[in-house]
Amino acid sequence: MEPYPTVEIDSDALDAARLLAEQRLVGLIVVDADGRPQAVLPGSQFLRIAVPQYVQSDPALARVVDERHADRMCTTLAGKRVRDVLPDEKLKPAIVDPDATALEIAALMTQSHTPLVAVMDGTDYLGAITASGLLRRLLNAA
């Protein structure tokens, strides 16, 4: 487990995207006002908001947008909250307690299709385990 940043559901989406990019995170854990994990927000969801719908429908149209305009895609996040960026079907956070084994965590990651697992001690958020962190630990033992 390692310390891992969280964002609240009503946090500014642009600030959350900056946090994700600056810290090179795979996603963010979205918490409620009490600090309890409510969702996992993959970085790809920020791009879903930033990429125009017509390009998502037909990726070949991306070629008609010049780089100057493409570089400004993230301006669409301005004024939005994290709740606006979450997919309609929220990705429920995978949660383990502090004494979970590596195999339990790996199985949960594969079952929930998430590279990010929140670690909770009762109602207290302690941090997270990432797939890359878990693989580092497992590979060191190999």
C-alpha positions as CSV (number, residue, x, y, z in Angstrom):
1,M,0.0,0.0,0.0
2,E,1.1,3.5,-0.7
3,P,-0.4,7.0,-0.1
4,Y,-2.6,7.8,-3.0
5,P,-4.5,11.0,-3.7
6,T,-8.2,11.2,-3.7
7,V,-10.7,13.8,-5.1
8,E,-14.1,14.6,-3.9
9,I,-17.1,14.1,-6.2
10,D,-17.6,17.9,-6.3
11,S,-13.9,18.8,-6.9
12,D,-13.0,20.8,-10.0
13,A,-12.5,18.4,-12.9
14,L,-9.7,20.5,-14.4
15,D,-7.8,20.4,-11.1
16,A,-8.4,16.7,-10.8
17,A,-7.1,16.1,-14.4
18,R,-3.9,18.2,-13.5
19,L,-3.4,16.1,-10.4
20,L,-3.7,12.9,-12.4
21,A,-1.3,14.1,-15.1
22,E,1.3,15.7,-12.8
23,Q,1.6,12.7,-10.6
24,R,1.3,10.3,-13.5
25,L,-1.6,8.4,-12.0
26,V,-3.7,5.7,-13.7
27,G,-6.8,7.1,-12.2
28,L,-8.2,8.8,-9.2
29,I,-10.2,7.5,-6.2
30,V,-13.3,9.6,-5.8
31,V,-14.5,10.0,-2.2
32,D,-17.6,11.4,-0.6
33,A,-17.6,14.2,1.9
34,D,-16.7,11.7,4.7
35,G,-13.6,10.4,2.8
36,R,-15.1,7.1,1.8
37,P,-14.3,5.8,-1.7
38,Q,-17.3,6.0,-4.1
39,A,-15.8,5.5,-7.5
40,V,-12.6,5.0,-9.5
41,L,-12.1,7.6,-12.2
42,P,-9.7,6.3,-14.9
43,G,-7.7,8.9,-16.8
44,S,-9.4,7.9,-20.0
45,Q,-12.6,9.4,-18.7
46,F,-11.1,12.9,-18.7
47,L,-10.3,12.3,-22.4
48,R,-13.9,11.1,-23.0
49,I,-15.0,14.6,-22.0
50,A,-12.2,16.4,-23.9
51,V,-12.5,14.6,-27.2
52,P,-15.4,15.9,-29.3
53,Q,-18.3,13.5,-29.7
54,Y,-18.0,13.5,-33.5
55,V,-14.4,12.3,-33.2
56,Q,-15.3,9.6,-30.8
57,S,-17.9,8.4,-33.2
58,D,-15.5,8.5,-36.2
59,P,-11.8,8.7,-35.1
60,A,-10.8,9.3,-38.7
61,L,-12.2,12.9,-38.3
62,A,-9.4,13.6,-35.8
63,R,-7.2,14.3,-38.8
64,V,-9.3,17.4,-39.8
65,V,-8.6,19.1,-36.4
66,D,-5.4,21.1,-36.5
67,E,-2.9,20.7,-33.6
68,R,-3.6,24.2,-32.3
69,H,-7.2,23.3,-31.6
70,A,-6.4,19.8,-30.5
71,D,-4.0,21.2,-27.9
72,R,-6.9,23.1,-26.3
73,M,-9.2,20.0,-25.9
74,C,-8.9,20.1,-22.1
75,T,-10.5,23.5,-21.9
76,T,-13.8,21.6,-22.1
77,L,-13.1,20.4,-18.5
78,A,-13.3,24.0,-17.3
79,G,-16.3,24.6,-15.1
80,K,-17.0,20.9,-14.7
81,R,-17.0,18.9,-11.5
82,V,-15.6,15.4,-11.1
83,R,-19.2,14.1,-11.0
84,D,-19.6,15.5,-14.6
85,V,-16.6,13.4,-15.7
86,L,-17.7,10.1,-14.2
87,P,-19.2,7.6,-16.6
88,D,-22.9,6.9,-16.3
89,E,-22.0,3.5,-14.9
90,K,-19.6,4.5,-12.2
91,L,-16.7,2.2,-11.7
92,K,-17.2,1.0,-8.2
93,P,-14.0,1.1,-6.2
94,A,-12.3,-2.1,-5.3
95,I,-11.7,-2.1,-1.5
96,V,-9.5,-4.3,0.7
97,D,-8.5,-4.2,4.3
98,P,-4.9,-3.6,5.4
99,D,-4.2,-7.3,5.9
100,A,-5.3,-8.5,2.4
101,T,-2.8,-10.8,0.7
102,A,-1.1,-10.1,-2.6
103,L,-3.2,-12.9,-4.2
104,E,-6.4,-11.5,-2.8
105,I,-5.6,-8.1,-4.2
106,A,-4.5,-9.5,-7.6
107,A,-7.7,-11.5,-7.9
108,L,-9.8,-8.4,-7.0
109,M,-8.0,-6.3,-9.6
110,T,-8.7,-8.9,-12.3
111,Q,-12.3,-9.4,-11.3
112,S,-13.1,-5.7,-11.1
113,H,-11.0,-4.7,-14.1
114,T,-9.3,-1.9,-12.2
115,P,-5.6,-1.2,-11.7
116,L,-6.4,0.6,-8.5
117,V,-7.6,-0.8,-5.1
118,A,-8.4,1.4,-2.1
119,V,-7.2,0.2,1.3
120,M,-9.7,0.9,4.1
121,D,-9.4,0.2,7.8
122,G,-13.1,0.2,8.8
123,T,-14.2,3.6,7.6
124,D,-10.7,5.1,7.3
125,Y,-9.1,5.5,3.9
126,L,-5.4,4.5,4.3
127,G,-4.1,4.6,0.7
128,A,-4.2,2.5,-2.4
129,I,-2.5,-0.4,-4.2
130,T,-1.8,0.0,-7.9
131,A,-1.3,-2.8,-10.3
132,S,2.2,-1.6,-11.1
133,G,3.0,-1.5,-7.4
134,L,1.7,-5.0,-6.8
135,L,3.6,-6.3,-9.9
136,R,6.8,-4.7,-8.6
137,R,6.4,-6.5,-5.3
138,L,5.5,-9.8,-7.0
139,L,8.4,-9.5,-9.5
140,N,10.9,-8.8,-6.7
141,A,9.9,-12.1,-5.2
142,A,10.3,-14.0,-8.5
